[in-house]
């Protein structure tokens, strides 16, 4: 006689249900508003199953009913719509730069409800930066709805972040080595919520793929100029992180063997040609304005001729990346966004000069669709990820009434 393990079957069915809940929530999060008919098509489930999942997510306060768009799916009335709940759970996103920090409260659907920023003392210790971040977090959650749940904090860091535990192994422009910055921020807040840390370029790539210039493009590279030079890589729709999370340090590809020393210890890295320090030197930018290089470049009425060679060097370096990864799109973020608008012809010519013809045919250079918010929104997407993996568990560990807990 064969016995069926009902306990195992039940557990598997529960796992499938939670997976479907998360998948449906992710679809609505990305689209903003979807009809139930759209969800049925996208998920390959029948209408009654979709209705059950929608009902459960509504009870959890994650989505709500939306008026039909008017588009009919065959005969009869338009399919009822669903949208993210405006007073639902939220995350706090932290874009930690070299000279300033931007913090935002971000809800489902990628809506920024509140943001705040402050400058950072280049000589500050990590705990001092953490205290400043905590003060900004308190500010952006002060007006959050009392019923809204803080489900996580996402932090971008301009440096190497270990994937397994979020340890900042090296952030050279902050002077950090092996810093557990997530723990520092939580201690300053007096909270115990999920916190995720990642490299700024990786998060820029994530956001541009999900919401920016790269929506619908599964092979994308986000190249970031943020004093240093790094890249986030999306290949086949997935982030390329490497064995420990350190992939994408393209600024330290050998560019000119007879070039200048790099802070990493090598000679002639690409960063020594197109990094913020090299550009600032070329245009005689004051040292205290290097971290705001994008703003400095935007202020020029005419392009300084010294930047022509920089544009060519940027194109040559991009060619190596295009040859190695064969992306469909390269998004130029950070100060590269400003630089590219000034020396577009030189960058394009440098790329065409060094790239192999085959991968060159399929690649497009683009500016960030999210403007200067790419990294900030990537931090938000990273913090929201556990909610899409399992909405029930994600809400179960969330803290309600964050205002009283963060007061003072």
C-alpha positions as CSV (number, residue, x, y, z in Angstrom):
1,X,0.0,0.0,0.0
2,X,1.4,3.4,-1.1
3,X,1.1,6.2,1.4
4,X,1.0,9.9,0.4
5,X,3.0,12.4,2.4
6,X,0.2,14.9,2.9
7,X,2.5,17.1,5.1
8,X,5.1,17.5,2.3
9,X,2.4,18.1,-0.3
10,X,0.8,20.8,1.8
11,X,4.2,22.5,2.3
12,X,4.9,22.4,-1.4
13,X,1.5,23.9,-2.2
14,X,2.0,26.6,0.3
15,X,5.4,27.4,-1.2
16,X,3.9,27.6,-4.7
17,X,1.1,29.9,-3.4
18,X,3.6,32.3,-1.8
19,X,5.7,32.3,-5.0
20,X,2.7,33.1,-7.0
21,X,1.7,35.9,-4.6
22,X,5.2,37.4,-5.0
23,X,5.2,37.1,-8.8
24,X,1.8,38.8,-9.1
25,X,2.9,41.6,-6.8
26,X,6.1,42.1,-8.8
27,X,4.1,42.4,-12.0
28,X,1.9,45.1,-10.5
29,X,4.9,46.8,-8.9
30,X,6.6,47.1,-12.3
31,X,3.5,48.1,-14.3
32,X,1.7,50.3,-11.7
33,X,-1.8,49.2,-12.9
34,X,-2.7,45.9,-14.5
35,X,-6.0,44.3,-15.4
36,X,-6.8,40.8,-14.0
37,X,-6.9,39.7,-17.6
38,X,-3.3,40.9,-18.1
39,X,-2.2,39.0,-15.0
40,X,-3.9,35.9,-16.2
41,X,-2.0,36.1,-19.5
42,X,1.4,37.0,-17.9
43,X,1.3,34.3,-15.2
44,X,-0.4,31.6,-17.2
45,X,-2.9,30.9,-14.4
46,X,-6.7,30.7,-14.6
47,X,-9.0,33.6,-13.6
48,X,-10.2,32.1,-10.4
49,X,-6.6,31.5,-9.2
50,X,-5.7,35.1,-10.1
51,X,-8.8,36.3,-8.2
52,X,-7.7,34.4,-5.1
53,X,-4.2,35.8,-5.2
54,X,-5.4,39.3,-5.8
55,X,-7.8,39.0,-2.9
56,X,-5.0,37.8,-0.5
57,X,-2.7,40.6,-1.5
58,X,-5.5,43.1,-1.0
59,X,-6.0,41.7,2.5
60,X,-2.3,42.1,3.2
61,X,-2.6,45.8,2.2
62,X,-0.3,45.5,-0.8
63,X,-2.6,46.1,-3.7
64,X,-6.0,47.5,-4.2
65,X,-8.8,47.7,-6.8
66,X,-8.3,50.0,-9.8
67,X,-10.9,51.2,-12.2
68,X,-10.9,49.3,-15.6
69,X,-8.8,51.1,-18.2
70,X,-11.6,50.7,-20.8
71,X,-9.6,48.3,-22.9
72,X,-11.7,45.2,-23.6
73,X,-10.4,41.7,-23.7
74,X,-13.0,40.3,-26.1
75,X,-16.8,40.8,-25.5
76,X,-18.2,42.1,-22.3
77,X,-17.0,44.6,-19.7
78,X,-13.4,45.6,-19.4
79,X,-11.4,43.4,-16.9
80,X,-11.2,44.8,-13.4
81,X,-7.8,46.3,-12.6
82,X,-5.4,46.2,-9.7
83,X,-2.8,48.7,-8.5
84,X,-0.3,49.0,-5.7
85,X,-1.7,50.3,-2.5
86,X,-0.5,53.9,-2.0
87,X,-0.5,53.6,1.8
88,X,1.1,50.1,1.7
89,X,4.5,49.1,2.9
90,X,7.6,51.0,2.0
91,X,11.4,50.8,2.0
92,X,14.1,53.3,2.7
93,X,16.7,53.8,0.0
94,X,20.1,55.2,0.7
95,X,22.4,56.5,-2.1
96,X,25.7,56.9,-0.3
97,X,28.1,59.1,-2.3
98,X,31.6,60.3,-1.7
99,X,30.5,63.8,-0.6
100,X,26.8,63.5,0.0
101,X,24.0,61.1,0.9
102,X,20.5,61.0,-0.5
103,X,17.8,59.0,1.4
104,X,14.3,58.4,0.2
105,X,11.1,56.7,1.4
106,X,9.9,54.6,-1.6
107,X,6.7,52.7,-1.9
108,X,5.6,49.9,-4.1
109,X,5.4,51.0,-7.7
110,X,8.7,52.9,-7.3
111,X,7.0,56.0,-6.0
112,X,9.3,58.3,-4.0
113,X,7.2,59.7,-1.2
114,X,9.8,61.7,0.6
115,X,13.5,62.4,0.2
116,X,16.3,64.2,2.1
117,X,20.0,64.8,1.6
118,X,23.1,65.9,3.5
119,X,26.7,66.5,2.8
120,X,29.4,64.1,4.1
121,X,32.7,65.2,5.6
122,X,35.4,63.3,3.6
123,X,37.3,62.8,6.9
124,X,34.3,61.4,8.8
125,X,34.5,57.9,10.3
126,X,32.0,55.3,9.2
127,X,30.0,55.6,12.4
128,X,29.7,59.3,11.9
129,X,28.4,58.7,8.4
130,X,26.0,56.1,9.8
131,X,24.7,58.6,12.3
132,X,24.0,61.1,9.5
133,X,22.2,58.5,7.4
134,X,20.1,57.6,10.5
135,X,19.1,61.2,10.9
136,X,17.9,61.3,7.3
137,X,16.0,58.1,7.7
138,X,14.1,59.5,10.6
139,X,13.3,62.5,8.5
140,X,11.9,60.7,5.5
141,X,9.7,58.3,7.6
142,X,8.3,61.0,9.9
143,X,5.2,61.4,7.8
144,X,4.7,57.8,6.8
145,X,1.2,56.5,7.3
146,X,0.9,54.9,10.8
147,X,-0.3,51.7,9.3
148,X,2.5,51.4,6.7
149,X,5.2,48.8,7.3
150,X,8.9,49.5,6.8
151,X,10.0,46.3,5.1
152,X,13.7,47.0,4.6
153,X,16.5,49.4,4.0
154,X,18.7,49.4,0.8
155,X,22.1,51.1,0.7
156,X,24.3,51.8,-2.2
157,X,28.1,52.0,-1.6
158,X,30.8,53.3,-3.9
159,X,33.0,50.3,-3.4
160,X,33.4,46.6,-3.1
161,X,30.6,45.0,-1.1
162,X,30.7,41.3,-0.2
163,X,27.5,39.6,-1.4
164,X,27.2,37.1,1.4
165,X,26.9,39.6,4.3
166,X,27.0,43.1,2.9
167,X,30.5,43.8,4.4
168,X,32.1,46.8,2.6
169,X,35.5,45.3,1.8
170,X,36.9,48.5,0.2
171,X,35.5,51.9,-0.5
172,X,38.7,53.8,-1.4
173,X,37.1,57.2,-1.8
174,X,35.5,56.9,1.6
175,X,38.7,55.5,3.2
176,X,36.8,52.4,4.3
177,X,38.2,48.9,4.7
178,X,36.0,46.0,6.0
179,X,33.2,48.1,7.4
180,X,29.9,46.6,8.4
181,X,28.0,49.7,7.4
182,X,24.5,48.1,7.5
183,X,25.0,47.2,11.2
184,X,26.2,50.7,11.9
185,X,23.1,52.3,10.5
186,X,20.8,49.8,12.3
187,X,22.5,50.5,15.6
188,X,22.2,54.2,15.1
189,X,18.5,53.8,14.3
190,X,17.8,51.3,17.1
191,X,16.0,49.0,14.6
192,X,16.2,45.4,13.5
193,X,15.0,45.4,10.0
194,X,16.3,43.7,6.8
195,X,19.1,45.8,5.3
196,X,20.8,45.2,2.0
197,X,24.0,46.7,0.7
198,X,25.4,46.6,-2.8
199,X,27.8,48.4,-5.1
200,X,26.4,51.6,-6.6
201,X,26.9,50.6,-10.2
202,X,25.3,47.3,-9.7
203,X,22.2,49.0,-8.3
204,X,22.2,51.5,-11.1
205,X,22.1,48.6,-13.6
206,X,19.3,47.0,-11.6
207,X,17.1,50.1,-11.6
208,X,17.7,51.0,-15.3
209,X,16.8,47.4,-16.2
210,X,13.6,47.4,-14.1
211,X,12.4,51.0,-14.6
212,X,14.8,53.1,-16.8
213,X,16.3,53.1,-20.2
214,X,16.8,49.3,-20.2
215,X,13.3,48.1,-19.6
216,X,12.8,45.0,-21.8
217,X,16.5,44.7,-22.5
218,X,18.1,41.7,-20.9
219,X,21.8,42.4,-21.7
220,X,22.7,45.8,-20.3
221,X,25.7,47.4,-18.7
222,X,25.5,50.5,-16.5
223,X,28.8,52.3,-16.4
224,X,29.0,54.7,-13.4
225,X,31.3,57.7,-12.9
226,X,31.3,58.5,-9.2
227,X,34.9,59.8,-8.6
228,X,35.9,56.2,-9.4
229,X,34.6,54.1,-12.3
230,X,32.6,51.0,-12.1
231,X,30.0,48.9,-13.9
232,X,26.9,46.9,-13.2
233,X,26.2,44.1,-15.6
234,X,22.8,42.5,-16.5
235,X,23.2,39.4,-18.7
236,X,20.3,37.3,-19.7
237,X,18.1,39.3,-17.4
238,X,20.2,38.6,-14.3
239,X,22.7,40.6,-12.4
240,X,26.3,39.4,-12.9
241,X,27.9,39.6,-9.5
242,X,30.8,37.3,-9.5
243,X,31.8,34.7,-6.9
244,X,31.8,37.1,-4.0
245,X,29.9,40.1,-5.5
246,X,32.9,42.1,-6.8
247,X,32.3,41.9,-10.5
248,X,32.2,45.1,-12.6
249,X,35.4,46.9,-11.5
250,X,36.0,48.0,-15.0
251,X,37.8,51.2,-13.9
252,X,40.8,49.0,-13.1
253,X,41.1,47.3,-16.5
254,X,44.6,48.0,-17.9
255,X,44.2,50.9,-20.4
256,X,47.7,52.4,-20.8
257,X,50.6,50.4,-19.5
258,X,52.8,53.5,-19.5
259,X,50.1,55.6,-17.8
260,X,49.8,57.1,-14.4
261,X,49.7,55.2,-11.1
262,X,46.2,54.3,-9.9
263,X,45.2,54.2,-6.2
264,X,44.7,50.4,-6.6
265,X,48.4,50.0,-7.0
266,X,48.6,49.4,-10.7
267,X,49.7,51.6,-13.6
268,X,47.5,53.0,-16.3
269,X,44.1,51.8,-15.2
270,X,41.1,53.1,-17.3
271,X,40.1,55.1,-14.2
272,X,43.3,57.1,-14.5
273,X,42.1,58.4,-17.9
274,X,38.4,58.9,-17.4
275,X,38.0,59.0,-13.6
276,X,36.9,62.2,-11.9
277,X,40.4,63.1,-10.8
278,X,41.8,62.9,-14.3
279,X,38.9,64.9,-15.8
280,X,39.1,67.5,-13.0
281,X,42.8,67.9,-13.7
282,X,42.2,68.4,-17.4
283,X,39.6,71.1,-16.9
284,X,41.3,72.6,-13.9
285,X,38.4,71.9,-11.6
286,X,39.1,72.8,-7.9
287,X,39.8,69.8,-5.6
288,X,36.8,70.5,-3.5
289,X,34.5,70.2,-6.5
290,X,35.7,66.8,-7.8
291,X,32.9,64.9,-6.1
292,X,30.4,67.2,-7.9
293,X,32.0,66.7,-11.3
294,X,28.7,66.2,-13.1
295,X,27.4,69.5,-11.9
296,X,30.7,71.2,-12.9
297,X,30.4,69.8,-16.4
298,X,26.8,70.8,-16.7
299,X,27.8,74.4,-16.0
300,X,30.0,74.7,-19.1
301,X,28.4,76.6,-22.0
302,X,31.0,75.3,-24.5
303,X,32.9,72.0,-24.3
304,X,36.5,72.5,-23.2
305,X,38.8,71.1,-25.9
306,X,40.7,69.1,-23.2
307,X,37.7,66.9,-22.9
308,X,37.9,65.7,-26.5
309,X,40.7,63.3,-25.6
310,X,38.8,62.1,-22.6
311,X,35.8,61.3,-24.8
312,X,38.0,59.2,-27.0
313,X,39.5,57.4,-24.0
314,X,35.9,56.8,-22.7
315,X,35.0,55.3,-26.1
316,X,38.1,53.1,-26.2
317,X,37.4,51.7,-22.8
318,X,33.7,51.1,-23.6
319,X,34.9,49.1,-26.6
320,X,36.7,46.7,-24.4
321,X,33.5,46.2,-22.3
322,X,31.4,45.8,-25.4
323,X,33.8,43.2,-26.8
324,X,33.8,41.3,-23.5
325,X,30.1,41.3,-22.7
326,X,28.3,41.9,-26.0
327,X,25.5,44.0,-24.4
328,X,22.5,45.5,-26.3
329,X,22.8,48.7,-24.3
330,X,25.4,50.6,-22.3
331,X,23.9,53.2,-20.0
332,X,26.2,56.0,-19.0
333,X,25.6,57.1,-15.4
334,X,27.1,59.5,-12.9
335,X,29.2,62.2,-14.4
336,X,29.5,60.2,-17.6
337,X,25.9,61.3,-18.2
338,X,27.1,64.9,-18.5
339,X,30.4,64.1,-20.2
340,X,28.7,62.1,-23.0
341,X,26.4,65.0,-23.9
342,X,29.4,67.2,-24.4
343,X,31.7,64.8,-26.3
344,X,29.2,62.4,-27.9
345,X,31.0,62.3,-31.3
346,X,34.4,61.5,-29.7
347,X,32.9,58.7,-27.5
348,X,31.1,57.2,-30.4
349,X,34.2,57.4,-32.7
350,X,36.4,55.8,-30.0
351,X,33.9,53.0,-29.5
352,X,33.7,52.3,-33.2
353,X,37.5,52.4,-33.5
354,X,38.2,49.7,-31.0
355,X,35.0,47.5,-30.8
356,X,34.7,44.4,-32.8
357,X,32.2,44.9,-35.7
358,X,29.9,42.1,-34.6
359,X,29.1,43.3,-31.0
360,X,29.2,46.9,-32.2
361,X,26.3,46.3,-34.5
362,X,24.0,45.4,-31.6
363,X,24.9,47.9,-28.9
364,X,23.4,51.3,-28.2
365,X,24.8,53.9,-25.9
366,X,22.1,55.6,-23.7
367,X,21.7,58.1,-20.9
368,X,19.9,56.9,-17.8
369,X,16.2,56.8,-18.0
370,X,16.0,57.6,-14.3
371,X,18.3,60.6,-14.5
372,X,20.3,61.0,-11.3
373,X,18.0,58.6,-9.4
374,X,19.3,55.4,-10.9
375,X,21.3,54.3,-7.9
376,X,18.8,55.5,-5.4
377,X,16.0,53.5,-7.1
378,X,18.2,50.5,-7.4
379,X,18.7,50.5,-3.6
380,X,14.9,50.6,-3.3
381,X,14.4,47.7,-5.6
382,X,17.0,45.7,-3.7
383,X,15.3,46.4,-0.4
384,X,11.9,45.4,-1.8
385,X,13.2,42.1,-3.2
386,X,12.3,39.9,-0.1
387,X,8.7,41.2,-0.4
388,X,8.5,39.8,-3.9
389,X,10.1,36.5,-2.9
390,X,7.5,35.9,-0.2
391,X,5.0,38.7,0.6
392,X,3.7,36.9,3.7
393,X,7.1,36.5,5.3
394,X,8.2,39.9,4.2
395,X,5.3,41.6,5.9
396,X,5.6,39.3,8.9
397,X,9.0,40.6,9.8
398,X,8.1,44.3,9.1
399,X,7.8,46.9,11.8
400,X,4.6,48.9,12.0
401,X,4.3,52.5,13.3
402,X,7.9,53.3,12.4
403,X,7.5,56.9,13.5
404,X,7.2,56.1,17.2
405,X,10.1,53.6,17.0
406,X,12.4,56.1,15.2
407,X,11.4,59.1,17.3
408,X,14.4,60.9,18.7
